[in-house]
Structures are given as structure tokens and as C-alpha cells.
Amino acid sequence: MKKLLLLFVFSFIYLSVYGQWVWNNPLQAGFPVIQNQGWTEETGQSYSRFPDRARNTVRKEVWELSENSAGLAIHFYSNAPEIEVRYQVKGALQMQHMPATGVSGVDLYAINSDGEWNVCAGTFSFGDTIQYRFESLTKDQYHDYGYEYRLYLPLYNTVRWLEIGVPQGSLFEFIPVSPEKPVLLYGTSIAQGGCVSRAGMAWATILQRSLDYPLINAGFSGNGRLEPEVLDLITEIEARLYILDCLPNLTQENEEEIYHRIVQAVKQIRNKQAAPILLIEHLGYSNMGTHSLYAASVEKVNKASKRAYETLRQEGIPALYYLTREELAIPADGWVDHIHPNEWGMQAQARAVEKKAREILHIPVGTISTTRPVTQRREPHNYEWLKRHREELEYNPAHPPRAVIIGNSITHFWGGEPAGPRSSGSQSWEQYMRPHGFNNLGYGWDRIENVLWRIYHDELLGYTPERIISMIGTNNLGLNTDEEIVEGLRFLLAAIRDRQPSAEIQVVGILPRRDQEQWVKNINQQIRKMAESEGYLFTDAGHVFLQEDGTLNESLFSDGLHPNEEGYLRLAPLIVQ
């Protein structure tokens, strides 16, 4: 009896402690947090995809589908050991060919400090209130500030309200809406997400994660018909890429009507926006090899599509691209039914569109880690990496620099603007860097691949510097081979030149490090050879930091890696000369 009483008391205490949860409502964050939405000033207090005024301009069916939250997401930071999401939806929880987890479920991903994505598979229950619970969440290897989380909302249902809960005392912080230009997709049920088993597996959402740009999903089940009223709304959004994938909903039209709609749709977008447009062919049917009518309908719409594309190109419509059914390559078993892909099919389409999008947007990826763009969050106790990215996007176009220096903590904590959390070399910055018009594009603990992400995400757009200084690579030492570091720098410098072809690009070699002086000297020889062969200037500042015996002059450093004020005073003249 005594043991039972003690067990009861312990259970009561345990439940009392862990029953104290803090619930966070995204619509009460105090700033817009619904990602991938568009029209944020109008829609930001709802989970709809179109602004309320569209109710009076688009067809009733389109408007009702626009209230589904397909593609919308909420990003936040948390170090909670458990996370719970509770919400209510408006429509039926599931469909005959799509489970409740796909129609009405949410999907949670965690991004660690090295930018690696992981799925958080939780328990769930569907009822009047839907609940997802994610337990035993691990800690980040670098710090106790938790992960960046991305919560994808239901694909085929309308969210009435939603809250994210964490145990009391846990860190929780919403991430503001991304300021970057989105990719905008106008399509059918396939774009909306039919018929996957969970929200994160729609091909549009897979593409969003792989490109890591905002992506507005204007997929409307059975109603992606290239309608002028919808296109009027779409062209209000200044996207980086427009994707038209509506052919599966046009099979009932004759070839001339399909041709006409595609031509008019492209011209309607081009009359308002200059961004690239990608036309996607009908992906086909699972049974078109054995069903003559389905095969004929695919042939008809794709023939009309190709003819429209060729006409538009002949008329000189710029930045128009095309993706064929053969390039989509949906596998034989990549379907739920005759038309809707399963996860395998969705992944195939996402890969094909990603490949084409990377060609269009000049954002290639390589096969080694230094050539694969990725975010990081290794020292949130000093600064938030994504917050600094937003500051760079805002500050530099508003204060156009004559020169920029791109790097890691050695640059970030030197001085200048946008200001870092501290300035270890303010005297040298004011004496040398500011008079030459430098802005600071340094981020603490960045590696080459993190800078590549930043370049792909517009940090060199909106202004035209005369000089660009690259001083990156030291944080890759020990993680990558010398060859991988040099190749990563080659890849990065090509991306910089692509965005700023008229700028003089200067590469500063890796600065000497305590106990690694000879290693750094050897790799700098390789970096010099690469840089000069590619037509870049190269500066090796190592000699000013070394003693006569080749070892580090410790008096010029705070910790054997980061220069102090005297060290920066020796470095700065070599950069600005």
C-alpha cells in the first residue's frame, strides 16, 4: 500500500511538472510568421493562400481551395524536449485515396547547427482537435539553444486555429517571414499535394526544402486551369521563378484552346514581371501504356504546350523555359491511382524541377560538401545567423558599398556595418576599411558552403560594388581535404562572379593558425594557383602574422585564430592596397 501511495505521489509530481505547457499562437506572434504565403499584409492573420479580396474575383471552387494551407509553414527555434501541435480544421479529415495524415496532418522538420535536416516523427490523434506530439527530442551538438524547426501545415484542409506547445521553461521563438523572393507555382491537385501521406512530401514542398527559397503553392485540386483571374493575382507577387504546371486539368479542352491559354498565361505574366517562367508538360498517367484515351489526352496537351512554347520563343518572349514529361520521369510505381503521384513519384518530379530550376537560377550544387549550399547556426549565443542574413539583405541595397568583404568570424567581429555583436578591430576598420567604402559580409563560424548559401540567397544583389574580397576557408580545415577546400572556393568564386561580373574579386588566403602554420602555408599555395588561373587577385597575408621562425606571432591574436586590434592593423593595408 505504501509503495502504491509513493508511486501515486511521484506520478502526480511528474505530471504536474510536465503538465505546465506554454502555448504559442502564430497569429499572435506580433509580426508575420506564416511562411510561403504571399500577400502577407493581407493574409498574415490567417492560414489562407489568397487575400480575402480574391473571394470576389476567382471562381468559388478556387477560392475555397485557396483556404487550404498547402505549402504554408511556421518556422521557429526551440530547445524543448517535447513539442506538441494542436489545431482544428474545417473540412473532412481524409479522402478515399489520401490519408488523414496527408489531407489534414502537419509535418515537423528540425535543422541542426550544421544545416542538416531531420524529420521529427511524432504520435498523432485526429478528432475535433487534432494533436501531434513530438517527444524525446535530442540536443544540438554545439549548444543548448535547440534547433530551427519548420512546421508544414495541412495540404488539403483549412486551419481554423493552431497552437504550438512546449514545456514551461523551454526556449521558443518564432522566426519572421523570409524577405526573399519566392518561387511561385501555379498548378493542380498534384501541386497541392495529392496524394501523399504527409505534408512534407508534396513535390512543391520537397522543392522548397531543396532550394530553400520561399515557395508559394498555388495548386488547386481540379482547378488549375490557367485562368486570367488567378494569373492577375499571381503576377502581383514579384517571384524569382514562375512555374506553370496546369496541363493535367486541361485535358478536357481541345488542342487550340490549350495552346491559347498557355500563350496568354505566359504573356500575362511577362506583361508585369520579368522573372523566368518554367512550363511543365503533363506528367502522364500510370496506365497510359494500356489505356488509349489517357495516352491520347497526354499527347494532345503536351503537343499544344510544346507548340505554345515554340511560338512564344519565336516571338521573343525572354526567360522562358520548358520541362518535358520524359524529364519528369515518374517511375512506373510512382502513383497512388492513374494520375496522382505517391511519395516516390513526388520525389521524381521534385528532382526534375529542381535540376531545371538550378539551371535557370544559376544555383548549381556540387558533389562535395564545400560545393553544397547550406545554412548554419553554430553560435546563437553570439548572434542569430538568419537574423544577420535578413539584416544584410536590407542594409546593403539601402547603403550601397563600394566594396564588400565576405568571410567568417575574423571578418564579422572586425567592425563596420552591418554591425556584429562586438568589434575587435574598430580602429583599423575606421582607419582603412571605411574610407574605402567597405561593408561587412562576415558571419561567425561560417564555412565555404555557408557563404555559398548566402550568395545564392541574394546577399550580392541590389547594389554594384567595385571590389569583392573573399576571406573564407579556415573553418573547413580539419573537416575537408585541402582539395575539397580549394574546389569549394573555386565554386564559390564562380557564383560571386556570376552575380557581380564587373567587380574586381580578390581572394585573401587563409590566415595562419596556432600549430597549423605550415599546413596553412601549403594550402594557400594551392589557393593562389587556383585563384590566379581563374583570373582573380590573390593576397597572402600570412607573412605579417608570423615570426622569423615561421611560427605564429601570438601578440597579434586574441586566441591563436582571431586577430586583435594590432593584428587587424597589419591585415587591413594588405586588403585595401
C-alpha positions in Angstrom: 0.0 0.0 0.0 2.9 2.4 0.9 4.6 1.6 -2.4 1.4 2.4 -4.3 1.0 5.7 -2.4 4.6 6.7 -3.3 4.0 5.8 -6.9 0.9 7.9 -7.0 2.7 10.8 -5.4 5.6 10.5 -7.8 3.2 10.3 -10.8 1.3 13.3 -9.6 4.5 15.4 -9.3 5.8 14.2 -12.7 2.5 15.1 -14.4 2.3 18.4 -12.6 5.8 19.4 -13.8 5.3 18.3 -17.3 1.7 19.4 -17.5 2.8 23.0 -17.3 2.9 23.9 -21.0 3.3 27.2 -22.8 1.1 27.5 -25.9 2.2 29.8 -28.8 -0.2 31.1 -31.3 1.4 32.0 -34.6 -1.2 34.6 -35.3 -0.4 36.4 -32.1 3.4 36.5 -32.6 3.4 40.3 -33.0 4.9 40.0 -36.5 4.2 37.9 -39.6 5.4 34.3 -39.3 3.3 32.3 -41.8 6.0 31.3 -44.4 5.4 30.7 -48.1 2.2 32.7 -48.1 2.5 35.8 -50.2 0.3 38.9 -49.7 1.5 38.9 -46.1 0.0 42.2 -45.2 -3.4 40.9 -46.2 -3.2 37.2 -45.4 -0.8 37.2 -42.4 -3.5 36.8 -39.9 -5.0 33.7 -41.5 -3.9 30.4 -42.9 -5.2 31.2 -46.4 -3.2 31.3 -49.6 -5.1 34.1 -51.3 -6.0 37.5 -49.9 -9.7 38.0 -48.9 -10.4 40.2 -51.9 -9.8 37.3 -54.2 -13.2 35.9 -53.0 -14.9 38.2 -55.4 -12.6 37.7 -58.4 -11.8 34.0 -58.7 -14.2 31.1 -59.1 -15.9 29.8 -55.9 -14.0 26.5 -56.2 -10.6 28.2 -56.5 -11.4 30.5 -53.5 -12.4 27.6 -51.3 -9.3 25.6 -52.2 -7.1 28.7 -51.6 -8.3 28.4 -47.9 -6.4 25.1 -47.7 -3.0 25.7 -46.2 -0.9 23.7 -48.8 2.7 24.7 -48.6 2.4 27.1 -45.7 4.8 26.7 -42.9 5.8 28.1 -39.5 9.5 28.3 -38.6 10.7 28.6 -35.0 13.6 28.0 -32.7 13.2 25.7 -29.6 15.3 23.6 -27.3 12.2 21.9 -25.8 12.5 18.1 -25.1 8.9 17.8 -26.3 6.8 19.8 -28.7 3.0 19.5 -29.2 0.9 21.0 -32.0 -2.8 21.2 -31.6 -5.3 22.7 -34.1 -8.7 22.4 -35.7 -9.6 22.2 -39.4 -12.7 23.0 -41.3 -13.1 20.1 -43.8 -13.2 16.3 -43.9 -10.1 14.7 -42.3 -9.3 12.3 -45.1 -10.2 11.3 -48.6 -10.7 7.9 -50.3 -7.2 8.0 -51.8 -5.4 10.2 -49.3 -5.0 9.5 -45.6 -5.8 11.9 -42.8 -2.0 12.5 -42.2 -1.8 13.8 -45.8 -5.1 15.7 -46.0 -5.1 17.2 -42.5 -1.8 16.4 -40.9 1.2 18.6 -40.1 4.9 17.7 -40.6 7.8 18.8 -38.4 11.4 19.1 -39.5 14.4 20.0 -37.4 17.5 21.7 -38.8 20.7 21.4 -36.7 23.5 23.9 -36.4 25.3 22.4 -39.5 22.2 22.9 -41.6 21.3 19.2 -41.7 17.5 18.4 -42.0 15.9 15.7 -39.9 12.2 14.5 -39.8 10.5 14.6 -36.4 8.1 11.7 -36.4 5.6 12.1 -33.6 2.4 10.5 -32.4 -0.9 11.9 -33.5 -4.6 11.7 -33.0 -7.4 13.0 -35.2 -10.6 14.3 -33.8 -12.4 17.6 -33.3 -9.0 18.9 -32.2 -6.0 17.3 -34.0 -2.9 16.7 -31.9 0.7 15.9 -32.8 3.2 15.2 -30.1 7.0 15.0 -30.6 8.9 13.5 -27.7 12.5 12.8 -26.6 13.9 15.5 -28.9 17.7 15.5 -28.9 20.1 18.4 -28.3 22.3 20.2 -30.8 26.0 19.2 -30.7 27.2 22.8 -30.4 24.9 24.5 -27.8 21.7 24.3 -25.7 19.7 26.7 -27.9 17.9 23.9 -29.7 17.1 23.5 -33.3 15.5 25.5 -36.0 12.1 23.8 -36.7 9.9 24.0 -39.8 6.3 23.0 -39.3 4.4 22.4 -42.6 0.7 22.8 -42.4 -2.1 20.6 -43.9 -2.2 20.2 -47.7 -5.9 19.7 -48.2 -7.7 21.3 -45.3 -8.4 24.7 -43.8 -6.8 25.5 -40.5 -9.2 27.3 -38.1 -6.7 27.8 -35.3 -3.3 26.4 -34.3 -1.1 26.4 -31.3 2.5 25.1 -30.7 3.2 24.0 -27.1 6.4 23.5 -25.2 7.1 22.7 -21.6 7.4 25.7 -19.4 11.0 27.0 -19.2 11.9 25.8 -22.7 13.1 28.3 -25.3 10.6 29.1 -28.0 10.9 31.8 -30.6 9.0 32.4 -33.9 11.1 33.2 -37.0 9.8 36.1 -39.1 8.6 35.6 -42.6 11.5 35.4 -45.1 12.2 38.6 -47.0 13.5 36.7 -50.0 11.7 36.5 -53.4 9.7 33.3 -53.6 9.3 30.6 -56.3 5.6 30.7 -57.3 3.9 27.5 -58.5 0.5 27.5 -60.2 -0.8 24.0 -60.7 -3.3 21.3 -60.0 -4.1 18.7 -57.3 -0.6 17.3 -57.9 1.0 20.6 -57.0 -1.3 20.9 -54.0 0.0 17.6 -52.7 -2.3 14.8 -53.9 -1.9 12.2 -52.8 0.9 11.9 -50.3 0.8 10.5 -46.8 2.2 13.6 -45.1 2.5 17.4 -45.7 6.3 17.4 -46.2 6.2 15.0 -49.2 4.3 17.1 -51.7 6.7 17.7 -54.6 6.4 21.5 -54.2 7.4 21.2 -50.5 10.3 18.9 -51.4 11.4 21.5 -53.9 11.0 24.3 -51.3 13.3 22.4 -48.9 15.9 21.6 -51.6 16.2 25.1 -53.0 15.5 26.7 -49.6 13.7 29.6 -51.1 10.1 30.6 -50.1 7.7 28.8 -52.4 4.1 29.9 -52.8 1.9 26.9 -53.6 -1.0 28.0 -55.9 -2.0 24.4 -56.6 -5.8 23.9 -56.8 -7.2 20.4 -56.9 -9.1 20.0 -60.2 -9.0 23.8 -60.8 -5.5 24.7 -62.1 -6.7 26.0 -65.4 -4.5 29.0 -66.3 -7.4 31.4 -65.6 -6.7 35.1 -66.1 -8.3 36.0 -62.7 -5.8 33.7 -60.9 -2.9 34.9 -63.0 -3.8 38.5 -62.1 -3.2 37.7 -58.5 -0.1 35.7 -59.2 1.5 38.5 -61.1 1.2 40.7 -58.1 3.9 38.7 -56.5 7.5 39.5 -57.5 8.8 36.0 -57.7 12.3 34.7 -58.7 10.7 32.0 -60.8 7.1 31.2 -62.0 6.2 27.6 -62.6 3.1 26.7 -64.6 2.0 23.1 -64.2 -1.7 23.1 -65.1 -1.9 20.7 -68.0 -3.5 17.8 -66.0 -6.6 20.0 -65.5 -6.8 21.0 -69.2 -7.2 17.6 -70.8 -11.0 18.2 -71.5 -10.1 21.2 -73.7 -9.3 21.0 -77.4 -5.7 21.5 -78.6 -6.3 25.0 -79.8 -7.8 26.2 -76.5 -4.9 24.7 -74.6 -2.4 26.4 -76.9 -4.3 29.7 -76.5 -4.4 29.5 -72.7 -0.7 28.8 -72.4 0.3 31.6 -74.7 -2.0 34.1 -72.9 -0.8 33.0 -69.5 2.8 33.5 -70.3 2.2 36.9 -71.8 0.0 37.9 -68.9 2.9 37.1 -66.5 5.5 38.7 -68.8 3.5 41.9 -69.1 4.0 42.5 -65.4 7.0 40.5 -64.3 10.5 39.8 -65.8 11.4 36.7 -63.8 11.9 33.4 -65.6 8.9 31.3 -66.4 9.0 27.4 -66.5 6.4 25.5 -68.4 5.9 21.9 -67.3 4.4 19.2 -69.5 1.7 16.8 -68.4 3.4 14.2 -66.3 1.4 11.4 -67.8 -0.8 8.6 -66.3 0.2 5.4 -64.5 -1.8 3.4 -67.0 -1.3 5.4 -70.2 0.6 2.4 -71.7 -2.6 0.3 -71.5 -5.3 3.0 -71.8 -5.6 4.5 -75.2 -7.8 7.5 -74.2 -5.4 8.6 -71.5 -2.4 8.2 -73.8 -4.2 10.4 -76.4 -5.1 13.1 -73.9 -1.5 13.4 -72.7 -0.2 13.6 -76.3 -2.8 16.3 -77.1 -2.0 18.6 -74.2 1.8 18.2 -74.4 1.7 18.8 -78.2 -0.3 22.0 -77.6 2.1 23.0 -74.8 5.2 22.5 -76.9 3.7 24.4 -79.8 2.8 27.3 -77.5 6.4 27.3 -76.1 7.9 27.4 -79.6 5.6 30.2 -80.6 6.4 32.3 -77.6 10.2 31.8 -78.2 9.8 32.8 -81.8 8.0 36.0 -80.7 11.0 36.8 -78.5 9.5 36.2 -75.0 12.6 36.2 -72.8 13.5 33.9 -69.9 11.0 31.1 -70.9 11.9 27.5 -70.1 10.4 24.1 -70.7 10.4 20.7 -68.8 9.2 17.6 -70.7 7.3 14.6 -69.5 10.4 12.5 -70.2 12.5 14.7 -68.0 10.0 14.3 -65.2 10.4 10.5 -65.4 7.7 9.5 -63.0 8.5 5.8 -62.2 6.0 3.0 -63.1 5.2 2.5 -59.4 5.2 6.2 -58.6 1.4 6.6 -58.5 -1.5 6.3 -56.0 -4.0 6.0 -58.8 -4.0 6.8 -62.5 -2.9 10.4 -62.1 -1.8 11.3 -58.5 1.8 10.5 -57.6 2.8 8.8 -54.4 5.9 9.8 -52.5 8.2 8.1 -55.0 6.6 10.0 -57.9 6.6 13.2 -56.0 10.3 12.9 -55.3 10.9 12.2 -59.0 9.1 15.4 -60.0 10.8 17.4 -57.4 14.2 16.3 -58.5 13.5 17.0 -62.2 12.1 20.5 -61.4 15.0 21.2 -59.0 17.5 20.3 -61.7 15.8 22.7 -64.2 15.4 25.5 -61.6 19.1 25.3 -60.6 20.0 25.8 -64.3 17.6 28.7 -64.7 18.6 30.5 -61.5 22.3 29.8 -61.7 22.5 27.9 -58.4 24.4 24.7 -59.1 25.4 22.2 -56.5 28.4 20.0 -56.5 29.1 16.6 -55.1 31.3 17.5 -52.1 30.2 19.4 -49.0 32.1 22.6 -49.8 30.0 22.9 -53.0 26.6 22.3 -51.5 25.0 25.4 -50.1 23.7 25.1 -46.5 22.8 27.3 -43.5 24.4 27.1 -40.1 23.6 28.1 -36.5 26.7 27.3 -34.5 26.8 30.2 -32.1 23.3 31.6 -31.4 24.7 32.8 -28.0 26.6 35.4 -30.1 24.1 36.1 -32.9 21.3 34.5 -35.0 22.6 33.6 -38.4 19.3 34.0 -40.2 18.7 37.4 -38.5 22.0 38.6 -39.8 21.1 37.4 -43.2 17.9 39.5 -43.1 20.0 42.5 -42.0 22.4 42.0 -44.9 19.6 41.9 -47.4 18.1 45.1 -46.0 21.3 47.1 -45.2 23.5 46.7 -48.3 21.0 47.8 -51.0 19.9 50.7 -48.7 23.6 51.7 -48.1 25.4 50.6 -51.4 29.0 49.9 -50.6 32.0 50.5 -52.9 33.5 47.2 -51.6 32.4 44.2 -49.5 34.4 41.7 -47.6 33.0 38.2 -47.2 34.1 35.9 -44.5 33.7 34.2 -41.2 34.2 35.5 -37.6 37.5 37.1 -38.4 35.5 39.4 -40.7 32.3 39.5 -38.7 33.9 40.7 -35.5 36.3 43.1 -37.1 34.0 46.1 -37.4 31.8 48.1 -39.8 28.2 47.6 -40.8 26.0 45.7 -40.6 27.4 45.7 -37.0 28.2 42.4 -35.3 27.8 41.7 -31.6 31.4 43.0 -31.0 34.2 44.8 -32.8 37.7 43.6 -32.2 39.3 45.8 -34.8 37.4 49.1 -34.8 40.5 51.3 -35.1 41.8 49.5 -38.2 38.3 49.4 -39.7 37.8 53.1 -39.3 41.3 53.9 -40.5 41.4 51.7 -43.6 38.2 49.9 -44.4 35.6 52.6 -44.0 37.4 55.2 -46.2 37.5 52.6 -49.0 33.7 52.1 -48.7 33.6 48.5 -47.2 30.5 46.8 -45.9 30.9 43.7 -43.7 29.6 40.4 -45.0 31.2 38.2 -42.4 29.4 35.6 -40.3 30.9 34.0 -37.2 31.8 30.3 -37.7 30.9 30.3 -41.4 32.4 27.7 -43.8 32.7 27.9 -47.5 29.3 26.1 -48.1 27.6 28.6 -45.8 28.9 31.5 -47.8 27.7 29.8 -50.9 24.2 29.6 -49.5 24.3 33.3 -48.7 25.5 34.2 -52.2 22.7 32.1 -53.7 20.3 33.9 -51.4 20.8 37.4 -52.7 23.5 39.0 -50.5 25.2 40.4 -53.5 22.1 41.7 -55.2 20.6 45.2 -55.2 24.0 47.0 -55.4 27.1 47.1 -57.5 30.4 47.0 -55.6 33.6 47.8 -57.3 35.6 45.3 -55.2 34.7 42.0 -53.5 37.1 40.4 -51.0 36.7 36.8 -50.1 38.4 35.7 -46.9 36.9 32.2 -46.1 38.0 28.7 -45.6 39.7 28.4 -42.2 36.7 26.7 -40.6 36.9 24.0 -43.2 40.4 23.0 -42.1 40.3 19.6 -40.5 36.8 18.8 -41.8 37.6 18.8 -45.5 40.7 17.9 -47.5 42.8 20.6 -49.0 41.5 19.7 -52.4 37.9 20.0 -51.2 38.6 23.4 -49.8 40.2 24.6 -53.0 37.4 23.3 -55.1 34.8 24.8 -52.8 36.5 28.2 -53.1 36.5 27.8 -56.9 32.8 27.0 -56.9 32.1 30.0 -54.6 34.1 32.5 -56.6 32.3 31.4 -59.7 29.0 32.2 -58.0 30.3 35.6 -56.9 31.5 36.4 -60.4 28.2 35.3 -61.9 26.3 37.9 -59.8 28.8 40.7 -59.9 30.7 40.3 -63.2 32.1 43.8 -63.2 33.6 43.7 -59.7 37.3 43.1 -59.0 37.4 39.9 -57.0 40.2 39.4 -54.5 41.0 36.2 -52.6 42.7 36.6 -49.3 44.5 33.4 -48.3 43.7 31.6 -45.0 45.3 33.4 -42.1 47.9 31.5 -40.0 46.6 29.4 -37.1 48.4 28.3 -34.0 50.2 25.0 -34.5 49.0 24.8 -38.1 51.3 27.4 -39.7 52.8 25.0 -42.3 49.5 23.4 -43.2 48.0 26.9 -43.9 51.1 27.9 -45.9 50.8 24.8 -48.1 47.0 25.1 -48.8 47.5 28.8 -49.6 49.8 27.9 -52.4 47.1 25.7 -53.9 44.5 28.5 -53.4 46.8 31.0 -55.1 47.3 28.7 -58.1 43.5 28.3 -58.4 42.7 31.9 -58.0 45.2 33.2 -60.5 44.3 30.6 -63.0 40.7 31.7 -62.8 41.5 35.4 -63.1 41.2 36.5 -59.5 43.6 38.6 -57.5 45.3 36.8 -54.6 46.7 38.2 -51.4 48.6 36.1 -48.9 48.7 38.0 -45.6 50.4 35.2 -43.7 53.8 36.8 -43.5 52.6 39.7 -41.4 51.4 37.3 -38.7 54.4 35.1 -38.4 57.7 35.4 -36.6 61.1 34.8 -38.3 61.0 31.1 -37.4 57.6 30.7 -39.2 55.5 30.3 -36.0 52.6 32.5 -35.1 53.2 35.9 -33.6 50.8 35.4 -30.6 50.9 39.1 -29.8 48.7 39.7 -32.9 46.0 37.3 -31.9 43.4 37.0 -29.1 43.3 33.2 -29.2 45.7 31.9 -31.9 43.0 32.3 -34.6 41.3 35.7 -34.4 43.5 38.8 -34.8 43.4 41.5 -32.1 43.5 45.2 -32.9 47.2 45.2 -33.7 46.7 42.2 -36.0 43.9 43.9 -37.9 46.1 47.0 -38.2 48.6 44.8 -40.1 46.0 43.0 -42.2 43.9 46.0 -43.4 46.6 47.7 -45.5 47.1 44.4 -47.5 43.4 44.3 -48.3 42.8 47.9 -49.3 46.0 48.4 -51.3 
